[in-house]
């Protein structure tokens, strides 16, 4: 019995072999080429099933750039190609951040011409000089993208692209870039450090506000040179203070600071402070500007705004709040209560400066009797239903007997808790359906349709009045759950990166060419639209 036990233990400890890939009768074939036409041999092609979890199938292209995946089960797949020195792309993508096109296979079907054209990486080159035109060595030069995430402009790092240091001539070269628009910045030392104080982070061509930066456009395999940044010293300052919990106790914990969204119009990266056991903190080398400081301990979080104009800021107090509670019930107007609790309720942040610098908002705990509770809520927020049971949509949000469907409510203190909330769901769900076609009248499966309120006041982060839909392979699309009202419907050849389609500037351009429609409670509306491009 002892020997048997040892054998069983050893077998159990061995690594488990992956499940065998299912065998089918369908085939996908295609070629991987350079964007200027020649084939790419020895490129790696990965095929992944989006219907069934499991490892991808991998193939290498031959000398003609060709590849094949055979014996595939019917289902939906994505195909991605990559090769060193080139931008990895999914079938149907022009840029890595855009949505690719999935492939739906039937049994015994052979899908030909699943071709992917890979662009070479691009680069940005230039020089960094001081206020006298002298080269600066050891300056960190970053290339980032300004993208709309969660309805807010944010500078985000480009995957795989690292900052580069200038040489003794002040020159730099940042490479590995795909086609797109980029923001170039130079940083000497860092806010919060004592390294070479006096030079703020500067964005090309010479501004400290990222929103005012000039975008550098990179084409296919393009190298852009002569991107020169001139740094001008400014009088920097120190910010010192202490952190306290909601009960007044000093604490040593996370303290971070970033430029205020109110003054820059964009969210920049946060920097940490030197924290001390007695709750003290310090930020050094801080250039002039408006900032927001965030302190957190466990679930408690607090913010403090500060303006720096060259003089030190001292004795600042940042006090955390315990967080508010939101509680109530879900009701169903004119319908039986569903058996399954497919429902997500979240407090959607409404102020970029009073939003946690990291993490996501808590979602509600839904109980069997359809009551719910959300704890540790801080910062101005709107109550949002991000997922509803099949066939239902949000009708209204009632707080203490008053309609608060789209209202911004303050949260953070215990006194700001609300425990008499009613989330009303309805089966009178609006639907806009139709077909998206290209200029030739063929289905535009890689395009998208955007529906947005005619009222520009409703173009805000997390608005219920904005929705987008990608069509199926035959071009059909569905946009469901918009509240009653007047809308503009516009097709695009591709959705912008991430949440870029929600950018008010982008919507404003679409509005001039969009179709106007009006939705009433539960209305089903059919429209046919053609791609107009971005």
C-alpha positions as CSV (number, residue, x, y, z in Angstrom):
1,X,0.0,0.0,0.0
2,X,2.9,2.4,0.8
3,X,4.5,1.8,-2.6
4,X,1.2,2.3,-4.4
5,X,0.7,5.6,-2.6
6,X,4.2,6.8,-3.6
7,X,3.5,5.9,-7.3
8,X,0.2,7.7,-7.3
9,X,1.8,10.8,-5.7
10,X,4.5,11.0,-8.3
11,X,2.0,10.6,-11.2
12,X,-0.2,13.3,-9.7
13,X,2.8,15.7,-9.6
14,X,3.7,15.2,-13.3
15,X,2.7,18.2,-15.5
16,X,-0.6,17.6,-17.3
17,X,-0.4,17.4,-21.1
18,X,-2.6,19.9,-22.9
19,X,-5.9,18.6,-24.2
20,X,-5.7,17.4,-27.9
21,X,-6.9,20.0,-30.4
22,X,-10.3,19.1,-31.8
23,X,-10.3,17.7,-35.4
24,X,-12.6,19.0,-38.1
25,X,-13.1,19.4,-41.8
26,X,-12.6,23.1,-42.4
27,X,-9.5,24.9,-43.7
28,X,-8.0,28.4,-43.6
29,X,-5.4,29.5,-46.1
30,X,-3.6,32.7,-46.8
31,X,-0.4,34.7,-47.2
32,X,1.7,37.0,-45.1
33,X,3.3,39.8,-47.1
34,X,5.0,43.1,-46.6
35,X,2.8,46.2,-47.0
36,X,4.7,47.0,-50.2
37,X,3.9,43.5,-51.6
38,X,6.7,41.0,-51.3
39,X,6.0,37.8,-49.4
40,X,7.3,37.3,-45.8
41,X,8.9,33.8,-45.4
42,X,9.3,32.3,-41.9
43,X,6.6,34.6,-40.4
44,X,4.7,33.1,-37.5
45,X,1.0,32.7,-37.9
46,X,-1.3,31.9,-34.9
47,X,-4.9,30.7,-35.1
48,X,-7.1,30.9,-32.0
49,X,-10.6,29.7,-31.5
50,X,-12.8,32.3,-29.9
51,X,-15.5,29.6,-29.2
52,X,-13.5,27.0,-27.4
53,X,-10.6,27.8,-24.9
54,X,-7.3,26.1,-25.7
55,X,-3.8,26.7,-27.0
56,X,-3.5,28.4,-30.5
57,X,-2.4,26.5,-33.6
58,X,0.9,27.8,-34.9
59,X,2.2,27.7,-38.5
60,X,5.3,29.2,-40.2
61,X,5.0,30.7,-43.7
62,X,6.8,29.1,-46.6
63,X,9.0,30.9,-49.1
64,X,5.9,32.4,-50.9
65,X,4.6,33.7,-47.5
66,X,1.8,31.0,-47.6
67,X,0.3,29.2,-44.7
68,X,-2.5,26.7,-44.1
69,X,-4.5,25.5,-41.1
70,X,-6.4,22.3,-42.0
71,X,-8.8,19.9,-40.1
72,X,-10.4,22.8,-38.3
73,X,-13.8,22.3,-36.5
74,X,-16.6,24.7,-37.5
75,X,-16.5,27.9,-35.4
76,X,-15.1,31.4,-35.1
77,X,-11.4,32.1,-35.3
78,X,-8.8,34.9,-35.2
79,X,-5.6,34.8,-37.2
80,X,-2.5,36.8,-36.2
81,X,0.9,37.1,-38.0
82,X,4.2,38.3,-36.6
83,X,7.8,38.6,-37.6
84,X,10.8,40.2,-36.1
85,X,11.2,43.8,-37.3
86,X,7.5,44.1,-38.2
87,X,4.3,45.1,-36.5
88,X,2.3,42.0,-35.4
89,X,-1.3,42.3,-36.8
90,X,-4.5,40.3,-36.7
91,X,-6.4,39.5,-39.9
92,X,-8.5,42.6,-40.7
93,X,-6.3,45.0,-38.8
94,X,-4.5,48.0,-40.2
95,X,-3.2,49.0,-36.8
96,X,-2.5,46.8,-33.8
97,X,-5.0,48.7,-31.5
98,X,-7.9,48.4,-34.0
99,X,-10.3,45.6,-33.9
100,X,-9.5,42.6,-36.2
101,X,-11.9,40.6,-38.2
102,X,-12.9,37.1,-36.9
103,X,-13.4,34.3,-39.4
104,X,-16.6,32.1,-39.1
105,X,-16.1,28.7,-40.6
106,X,-18.7,26.1,-41.5
107,X,-18.0,22.3,-41.6
108,X,-16.0,21.3,-44.8
109,X,-15.6,25.0,-45.7
110,X,-12.2,26.2,-47.1
111,X,-11.6,29.9,-46.6
112,X,-9.0,31.3,-49.0
113,X,-7.2,34.6,-49.1
114,X,-6.9,35.2,-45.3
115,X,-4.0,37.5,-46.1
116,X,-2.2,39.8,-43.7
117,X,0.2,42.6,-44.7
118,X,2.7,43.5,-42.0
119,X,4.3,47.0,-41.9
120,X,7.9,47.4,-40.9
121,X,8.5,49.2,-37.6
122,X,8.9,53.0,-37.8
123,X,11.1,55.3,-35.8
124,X,11.4,58.9,-34.5
125,X,14.8,60.5,-34.3
126,X,15.9,63.9,-33.1
127,X,17.8,65.9,-30.5
128,X,17.3,67.4,-27.1
129,X,19.0,70.7,-26.2
130,X,18.9,73.2,-23.3
131,X,17.8,76.8,-23.3
132,X,21.1,77.8,-24.9
133,X,20.9,75.3,-27.7
134,X,23.5,73.0,-26.1
135,X,22.9,69.2,-26.3
136,X,21.7,67.5,-23.2
137,X,23.1,64.0,-22.5
138,X,21.2,61.3,-20.6
139,X,17.7,62.8,-21.1
140,X,15.0,60.2,-21.2
141,X,12.9,60.5,-24.4
142,X,9.5,58.7,-24.5
143,X,7.1,58.2,-27.3
144,X,3.5,57.7,-26.3
145,X,0.0,57.8,-27.6
146,X,-2.9,60.1,-26.6
147,X,-5.9,57.8,-26.4
148,X,-9.4,58.1,-25.0
149,X,-9.8,55.5,-22.2
150,X,-13.0,55.5,-20.2
151,X,-14.0,58.8,-21.8
152,X,-10.8,60.6,-20.8
153,X,-7.7,61.5,-22.8
154,X,-4.7,59.7,-21.4
155,X,-1.1,59.4,-22.4
156,X,-0.4,55.7,-22.7
157,X,2.8,53.8,-23.3
158,X,3.2,52.0,-26.6
159,X,3.6,48.3,-26.1
160,X,7.2,47.1,-26.7
161,X,8.5,50.7,-27.2
162,X,10.9,51.8,-24.4
163,X,12.2,55.2,-23.5
164,X,15.6,56.0,-25.0
165,X,18.5,58.1,-23.5
166,X,20.1,60.9,-25.4
167,X,23.8,60.5,-26.3
168,X,26.6,63.1,-25.8
169,X,25.3,64.9,-28.8
170,X,21.8,65.1,-27.4
171,X,20.6,62.7,-30.1
172,X,18.0,59.9,-29.6
173,X,16.2,57.3,-31.7
174,X,13.0,55.6,-30.6
175,X,12.1,52.6,-32.8
176,X,9.5,49.8,-33.0
177,X,6.6,52.1,-34.0
178,X,3.6,51.1,-36.0
179,X,1.8,53.6,-38.2
180,X,0.0,56.2,-36.1
181,X,0.1,59.5,-34.3
182,X,2.5,59.9,-31.4
183,X,3.5,62.4,-28.6
184,X,7.2,62.8,-27.9
185,X,8.4,63.9,-24.5
186,X,11.7,64.6,-22.8
187,X,12.4,64.2,-19.1
188,X,15.5,65.2,-17.1
189,X,15.3,63.7,-13.7
190,X,11.8,63.1,-12.4
191,X,9.1,64.8,-10.3
192,X,9.6,63.5,-6.8
193,X,13.4,63.2,-7.2
194,X,16.3,65.5,-6.7
195,X,17.9,64.6,-10.1
196,X,18.8,67.7,-12.1
197,X,15.9,69.9,-10.9
198,X,14.7,72.7,-13.0
199,X,13.6,71.1,-16.2
200,X,9.9,70.0,-16.4
201,X,8.7,67.2,-18.6
202,X,8.5,68.8,-22.0
203,X,6.4,67.7,-25.0
204,X,7.3,68.4,-28.6
205,X,7.6,71.1,-29.8
206,X,8.1,72.7,-26.4
207,X,5.1,72.6,-24.1
208,X,4.5,71.2,-20.6
209,X,0.9,70.5,-21.3
210,X,0.4,67.1,-23.1
211,X,-2.8,68.3,-24.8
212,X,-0.9,71.1,-26.5
213,X,1.7,68.7,-27.8
214,X,2.1,68.4,-31.6
215,X,1.4,64.9,-32.8
216,X,4.1,63.2,-34.9
217,X,2.6,61.1,-37.6
218,X,4.4,57.9,-38.6
219,X,3.5,56.2,-41.9
220,X,4.3,52.6,-42.9
221,X,7.9,51.8,-42.1
222,X,8.6,55.5,-41.9
223,X,11.5,57.1,-40.0
224,X,10.8,60.7,-38.9
225,X,13.9,62.8,-38.1
226,X,14.7,66.2,-36.8
227,X,12.2,66.1,-33.9
228,X,14.0,68.5,-31.6
229,X,13.0,69.4,-28.1
230,X,14.4,72.5,-26.4
231,X,14.1,72.4,-22.6
232,X,13.7,75.5,-20.6
233,X,14.4,75.6,-16.9
234,X,11.7,76.7,-14.5
235,X,11.7,77.3,-10.8
236,X,10.6,74.0,-9.2
237,X,9.3,73.5,-5.7
238,X,8.8,71.0,-3.0
239,X,5.4,69.8,-1.7
240,X,5.4,68.4,1.8
241,X,2.5,67.3,4.1
242,X,1.0,64.5,6.1
243,X,-1.6,61.9,5.5
244,X,-4.4,61.1,8.0
245,X,-7.1,58.5,8.1
246,X,-10.8,59.4,8.4
247,X,-10.4,59.0,12.2
248,X,-7.6,61.5,12.3
249,X,-4.7,59.0,12.7
250,X,-1.5,59.7,10.7
251,X,-0.4,56.8,8.6
252,X,2.4,55.8,6.2
253,X,0.9,54.5,3.0
254,X,0.6,55.1,-0.7
255,X,0.7,58.8,-1.8
256,X,0.7,59.7,-5.4
257,X,0.5,62.9,-7.5
258,X,-0.3,63.8,-11.1
259,X,-1.2,66.9,-13.0
260,X,-4.8,67.9,-12.6
261,X,-7.1,67.0,-15.5
262,X,-8.8,70.4,-14.9
263,X,-5.8,72.3,-16.2
264,X,-4.3,69.9,-18.7
265,X,-7.3,68.2,-20.2
266,X,-5.5,64.9,-20.1
267,X,-4.5,62.3,-17.5
268,X,-0.8,61.9,-17.1
269,X,1.2,59.3,-15.3
270,X,1.2,59.5,-11.5
271,X,4.5,59.7,-9.4
272,X,5.0,58.5,-5.9
273,X,6.1,60.5,-2.9
274,X,8.7,59.8,-0.3
275,X,6.5,58.5,2.6
276,X,7.6,58.6,6.3
277,X,6.3,56.6,9.3
278,X,4.7,59.6,10.9
279,X,2.5,60.2,7.8
280,X,4.8,62.8,6.3
281,X,5.3,62.8,2.5
282,X,7.4,64.9,0.1
283,X,7.4,65.6,-3.6
284,X,10.5,67.4,-4.9
285,X,11.4,69.0,-8.2
286,X,7.8,69.9,-9.0
287,X,7.3,72.4,-11.8
288,X,4.6,75.0,-11.8
289,X,1.1,73.8,-12.4
290,X,-2.1,72.4,-10.9
291,X,-1.9,68.9,-9.3
292,X,-4.0,66.4,-7.5
293,X,-2.5,64.3,-4.7
294,X,-4.1,61.0,-3.8
295,X,-3.6,59.1,-0.5
296,X,-4.9,55.6,0.2
297,X,-4.9,53.1,3.0
298,X,-6.9,49.9,2.5
299,X,-10.3,50.9,1.2
300,X,-10.0,54.5,2.3
301,X,-8.9,57.1,-0.3
302,X,-8.6,60.9,-0.3
303,X,-7.6,63.7,-2.6
304,X,-6.1,67.2,-2.2
305,X,-5.7,69.8,-4.9
306,X,-2.6,72.0,-4.9
307,X,-1.2,74.7,-7.2
308,X,2.5,75.2,-7.5
309,X,4.0,78.5,-8.8
310,X,7.6,78.2,-7.8
311,X,7.3,78.5,-4.1
312,X,7.4,75.4,-1.7
313,X,4.1,74.2,-0.5
314,X,4.2,73.0,3.1
315,X,2.0,71.5,5.8
316,X,-0.5,70.1,3.4
317,X,-3.0,67.6,4.9
318,X,-4.5,64.8,2.9
319,X,-7.3,63.0,4.8
320,X,-8.8,59.8,3.5
321,X,-12.5,59.1,3.5
322,X,-14.0,55.8,4.7
323,X,-16.1,55.4,1.5
324,X,-19.9,55.5,1.1
325,X,-22.4,52.7,0.7
326,X,-25.0,52.5,-2.0
327,X,-27.9,50.1,-1.3
328,X,-31.3,49.4,-2.7
329,X,-33.4,47.1,-4.9
330,X,-33.9,46.2,-8.5
331,X,-37.5,46.2,-9.8
332,X,-38.9,45.1,-13.2
333,X,-41.5,47.4,-14.8
334,X,-44.4,45.5,-16.3
335,X,-42.6,42.2,-16.4
336,X,-42.0,39.1,-14.3
337,X,-38.8,38.9,-12.3
338,X,-36.1,37.0,-14.2
339,X,-34.8,33.8,-12.7
340,X,-31.1,34.6,-13.4
341,X,-29.3,37.5,-11.8
342,X,-27.4,38.6,-14.9
343,X,-26.8,42.2,-13.7
344,X,-23.9,44.5,-13.0
345,X,-24.4,47.9,-11.3
346,X,-21.4,50.1,-10.9
347,X,-20.7,53.7,-9.7
348,X,-19.2,55.2,-12.8
349,X,-16.6,57.9,-11.9
350,X,-17.6,61.4,-13.2
351,X,-14.5,63.4,-12.2
352,X,-11.1,62.3,-13.6
353,X,-9.3,64.1,-10.7
354,X,-11.4,62.3,-8.0
355,X,-11.0,58.8,-9.4
356,X,-8.7,56.2,-8.1
357,X,-5.4,56.4,-10.0
358,X,-5.5,52.6,-10.3
359,X,-8.0,49.8,-10.3
360,X,-11.7,49.8,-11.3
361,X,-14.9,50.8,-9.4
362,X,-16.5,48.1,-7.3
363,X,-19.6,46.5,-8.6
364,X,-22.8,45.8,-6.7
365,X,-23.4,42.5,-4.8
366,X,-26.8,41.3,-6.0
367,X,-28.8,39.2,-3.5
368,X,-31.3,36.5,-4.2
369,X,-34.2,38.9,-3.5
370,X,-32.8,41.5,-6.0
371,X,-31.6,43.8,-3.3
372,X,-28.0,45.1,-3.8
373,X,-25.2,46.8,-2.0
374,X,-22.0,48.6,-3.1
375,X,-19.4,49.5,-0.5
376,X,-16.3,51.7,-0.3
377,X,-17.5,54.2,-3.0
378,X,-15.5,57.4,-3.3
379,X,-15.6,60.3,-5.7
380,X,-18.4,61.9,-7.7
381,X,-20.2,59.1,-9.7
382,X,-23.2,58.1,-11.7
383,X,-25.0,54.8,-11.1
384,X,-24.7,52.7,-14.2
385,X,-26.2,49.3,-15.2
386,X,-23.4,47.9,-17.4
387,X,-25.1,44.5,-17.8
388,X,-28.8,43.6,-17.6
389,X,-30.8,40.4,-17.9
390,X,-31.5,39.3,-21.4
391,X,-34.4,41.4,-22.9
392,X,-34.1,44.2,-20.2
393,X,-32.7,47.7,-20.2
394,X,-32.4,50.5,-17.6
395,X,-35.6,52.6,-17.3
396,X,-34.6,54.9,-14.4
397,X,-32.7,55.2,-11.2
398,X,-34.6,56.6,-8.2
399,X,-32.8,57.8,-5.1
400,X,-34.8,58.7,-2.0
401,X,-37.9,59.1,-4.2
402,X,-36.3,61.4,-6.8
403,X,-35.2,60.6,-10.3
404,X,-31.4,60.3,-10.4
405,X,-30.9,58.3,-13.6
406,X,-28.1,60.4,-15.0
407,X,-27.2,62.5,-12.0
408,X,-23.7,62.9,-10.6
409,X,-23.8,62.2,-6.9
410,X,-21.0,62.8,-4.3
411,X,-19.6,59.8,-2.5
412,X,-16.8,59.2,0.0
413,X,-18.1,60.2,3.4
414,X,-20.4,58.0,5.5
415,X,-22.9,60.8,5.4
416,X,-23.0,60.6,1.6
417,X,-24.3,57.0,1.7
418,X,-27.6,56.3,0.0
419,X,-29.6,53.3,1.0
420,X,-33.0,53.9,-0.7
421,X,-32.1,53.3,-4.3
422,X,-34.4,51.7,-6.8
423,X,-33.0,50.5,-10.2
424,X,-36.0,50.1,-12.5
425,X,-35.5,47.8,-15.5
426,X,-37.9,47.5,-18.4
427,X,-38.7,45.1,-21.3
428,X,-39.4,48.1,-23.6
429,X,-36.0,48.0,-25.1
430,X,-35.2,50.1,-28.1
431,X,-33.4,48.5,-31.1
432,X,-31.7,49.9,-34.1
433,X,-31.0,47.2,-36.7
434,X,-29.8,47.3,-40.2
435,X,-27.1,46.4,-42.7
436,X,-23.7,48.1,-43.1
437,X,-22.3,48.1,-46.7
438,X,-19.3,49.5,-48.4
439,X,-19.1,51.8,-51.4
440,X,-19.7,48.8,-53.7
441,X,-22.7,47.7,-51.8
442,X,-21.0,44.6,-50.3
443,X,-21.2,43.9,-46.5
444,X,-18.7,46.0,-44.6
445,X,-17.9,43.4,-41.9
446,X,-14.8,45.4,-40.7
447,X,-16.7,48.7,-40.2
448,X,-18.9,49.8,-37.4
449,X,-22.1,51.8,-36.7
450,X,-22.2,54.5,-34.0
451,X,-25.4,55.9,-32.5
452,X,-25.1,59.0,-30.3
453,X,-27.5,61.5,-28.8
454,X,-28.2,64.6,-30.8
455,X,-27.8,66.6,-27.5
456,X,-24.1,67.2,-27.1
457,X,-24.6,67.6,-23.3
458,X,-25.0,63.8,-23.3
459,X,-21.5,63.1,-24.8
460,X,-19.8,62.3,-21.5
461,X,-17.9,59.4,-20.1
462,X,-20.1,56.3,-19.5
463,X,-23.1,58.0,-21.1
464,X,-26.2,55.7,-21.7
465,X,-26.7,57.8,-24.9
466,X,-23.7,56.5,-26.8
467,X,-23.4,53.1,-28.4
468,X,-21.5,51.3,-31.1
469,X,-21.9,48.0,-32.9
470,X,-19.7,46.0,-35.2
471,X,-21.6,44.1,-37.9
472,X,-21.6,40.3,-38.5
473,X,-20.0,38.8,-41.6
474,X,-23.1,39.6,-43.6
475,X,-23.0,43.3,-42.5
476,X,-26.0,43.1,-40.2
477,X,-25.8,45.1,-36.9
478,X,-27.9,45.7,-33.8
479,X,-27.8,48.6,-31.3
480,X,-30.0,47.9,-28.4
481,X,-30.9,49.6,-25.1
482,X,-30.6,53.3,-25.9
483,X,-33.0,55.5,-23.9
484,X,-35.8,57.2,-25.8
485,X,-34.7,60.4,-27.6
486,X,-33.2,61.9,-30.7
487,X,-30.1,60.3,-32.1
488,X,-27.5,60.5,-34.8
489,X,-26.5,57.3,-36.6
490,X,-23.2,57.2,-38.4
491,X,-21.2,54.4,-40.1
492,X,-17.3,54.3,-40.0
493,X,-14.9,52.1,-41.8
494,X,-13.2,51.3,-38.5
495,X,-13.7,52.2,-34.8
496,X,-10.9,54.4,-33.4
497,X,-8.6,52.9,-30.9
498,X,-10.0,51.9,-27.5
499,X,-12.8,54.3,-26.5
500,X,-11.7,56.9,-29.1
501,X,-15.1,56.7,-30.8
502,X,-16.6,58.4,-27.7
503,X,-14.4,61.5,-28.1
504,X,-16.7,64.5,-28.4
505,X,-14.4,65.9,-31.1
506,X,-14.8,62.7,-33.2
507,X,-18.5,62.6,-32.6
508,X,-18.7,66.2,-33.7
509,X,-17.2,65.4,-37.1
510,X,-19.5,62.4,-37.6
511,X,-22.6,64.6,-36.7
512,X,-22.3,66.6,-39.9
513,X,-22.8,63.4,-42.0
514,X,-25.0,61.3,-39.7
515,X,-28.6,60.2,-40.1
516,X,-31.1,61.6,-37.6
517,X,-33.5,59.2,-35.9
518,X,-35.9,59.4,-33.0
519,X,-36.6,56.5,-30.6
520,X,-39.6,56.0,-28.4
521,X,-40.0,53.4,-25.6
522,X,-39.4,50.0,-27.0
523,X,-39.2,51.2,-30.6
524,X,-37.7,48.8,-33.2
525,X,-36.1,50.8,-36.0
526,X,-34.5,49.5,-39.2
527,X,-31.9,51.5,-41.1
528,X,-29.4,50.8,-43.9
529,X,-26.1,52.7,-43.9
530,X,-22.9,52.8,-46.0
531,X,-19.4,53.3,-44.8
532,X,-18.2,56.9,-45.0
533,X,-14.8,56.5,-43.5
534,X,-13.2,58.4,-40.6
